[in-house]
């Protein structure tokens, strides 16, 4: 009964979404305030209905109602409770329902908190959100109904894919979807502004916080996905340039570019056309990602089931939204007036350069991801584009950008002084060189490129704070004045510094884990010792056990350094009878930022194959993403950026001029 | 600097970066991509020895031999032709005889294959799309859909 109510709530949500997508926009054209106001209650009702629907599906999973096909295929009554919850989106139907729920959540947030938005703009934004809702709820009801029943009901379910039975499934998809779907808000703002024909700095002030929030979630979601793949797949790799990974990277890059161009628009009323185009592109790339992952054109762990009708449906949604918005853009872009004038060497110029590089980098990823699909459909030849392709294209395009990042915040608006910026960076440059020499002393000259990578990472980490140091007159004024200035700085200054240094931390982690990693695959018998990076790892024995829905065989290995016991690690193999599937559970020991990583091969009489990895500084990569996110989140709390905040009041006299 | 000059500067910069990116992409596409081939194609000498490819098919029944030192040999077949594959390392959890597999590595002169990567399947029902197509071509595909 509850399941039917959930289905019914979803159908009702579609009806409400239809109202939301038509009435407010009609109100704008008929200048009818009451019709425009319909958007707010419609968006909130839709959120409530989809929430109910999602709760109903969750209920079916928690009570293991196997008369629901979706539950039967993806759950098992022996699962721990947490995985009963996460199983809800560990499958195609449920994950699309989560997508729609988050879409409704964002729509509801705009409706509830966008009180300072002009009524016309708000009505249009909610209408556009309504269109997206209609398309995706229609997709669920038409091709991917999670509430379909099974008669007679089976006694036991088929269990969730064991690889997904992990805490990662509780975190990664919701975060990633918050990011993906968050892009829909800036898209809706862009389309609304194009329909309205009015785009100004105020628009950027309204749209930017949403983009920023989406970006923060996307950053965390991608980093979490990378770490999950790293420890779950047992290969010790953190990024495979897999098309589904690229599917999340592309919108991330576009959103990053959008964040920066929106700053120019907000502060200088320039780059309007480009910013609106980026907002459209960012969401288009999110949709493309959804299409790639969900349509079954790619085979991967993310593709739960391949069903051609679904692919065609998503492709139609893709064409309608991307094509429609770009056509609207083409119609209206000409009427947008260009804004403030600035010299090429200026903050604006630096942000444009950032956009050029990021766009080019995005383009290389788009080509690498889509080219195999296009080639196969045209010629039938099957190719795979992997890391070597991206090392040759993506990396060289991004590298110059990374070196230039610290300069950007030091350039003034309108007309910057490159020499003054360089002078302020001298100290940071010296420190980064010094740091590189220290690293060189420890690891020796192995690869020149790797040292360059280390330098770039350190340069970013230190250089990011050069603007901060300059603004508080560090070492030029008494410490007490520096402190007073520091307290008076707007939060966005800290957030820029943090986010940029996060990039540096990430670069450092990636370079170190890629270049100075150790790897050893060996068959070990009980009592045997392997050595990696100065750690002695001894195989002590085996143990077998039972989990709630699996059998487990684990190996005990003691890690010693200079004869002292540091850790006991137990990597294992699990067997899930419900799916007749085996998984490898790696054991990871974190030492500072470095990790020892063990994963098992088949266990034979008295021995086993062990894959031993040494990953120096590897966690810096994910910490870097966390620092970037903290920077973004901090910026969200800046009062100038608060959702719908009015034009900032003149700042207190103590604060330095911008 | 006039508005026109400013615009030209920006367009120039964008052009340079995009041209660089396009050049790199074209070069990488000609040099750094890996083709997928079936055993029949390798036997029919469509692949030059020493070239790096992905070889896909079914793991032939009874062909898996595991040596003490972690080296493994097995045969990949598409029904019409069979290729011997040598691999050193840990096989994915779902590697089984009679199941689909994709391996990446180098074709040897004697038409055997040295793999450095054996791709994991993520699901017991999943057969890589390339393998399905290869099997269909040979008339050995009995599954539905896909």
Interface residues (C-beta under 8 A of the other chain):
Chain A: X161 X163 X233 X234 X296 X299 X300 X301 X306 X307 X338 X341 X342 X343 X344 X349 X352 X353 X356 X357 X360 X361 X363 X364 X367 X368 X371 X372 X381 X382 X383 X384 X385 X386 X388 X389 X392 X393 X396 X397 X521 X522 X523 X573 X579 X580 X581 X582 X583 X584 X599 X600 X601 X602 X609 X611
Chain B: X1 X3 X6 X9 X10 X13 X14 X17 X18 X20 X21 X24 X25 X27 X28 X29 X31 X32 X33 X34 X35 X36 X54 X66 X68 X69 X70 X88 X89 X90 X91 X93 X94 X104 X120 X122 X123 X124 X126 X128 X129 X130 X133 X145 X146
